[in-house]
Amino acid sequence: MATRTIAGKTVQVNEEGFMTNPSEWSKEIAVEIAKEEGVGELTPTHWKVIEFCRQDAGNGGKAPTLRRITSVAGVTTKEMFALFPKGPAKKVARISGLGKPEGCV
């Protein structure tokens, strides 16, 4: 398994750069990955989605799909694309320290 240093912390990642151990995640890591992904500064709405994804993954064992996020977290698809442009489910999963959601290319 590969490792990478993000926000001064060494974490395990897979070949696509997704963290493989969600317990290694921190808010500082999320901020750094958001910058890398071109998301910019994380707003309270970003954090709402990130926290939902982490909680949902903790319950279900995997990152939620875009459909699940929009139907359960109370954020529209349009808002998701505004918050996390060009592949919102994949970007929010990476920022949340989770694996790639099912169905993402």
Secondary structure by P-SEA (a helix, b strand, c coil): cbbbbcccbbbbbcccccccccccccaaaaaaaaaaaccccccaaaaaaaaaaaaaaaaccccccaaaaaacccccaaaaaaaccccaaaaaaaaaccccccccc
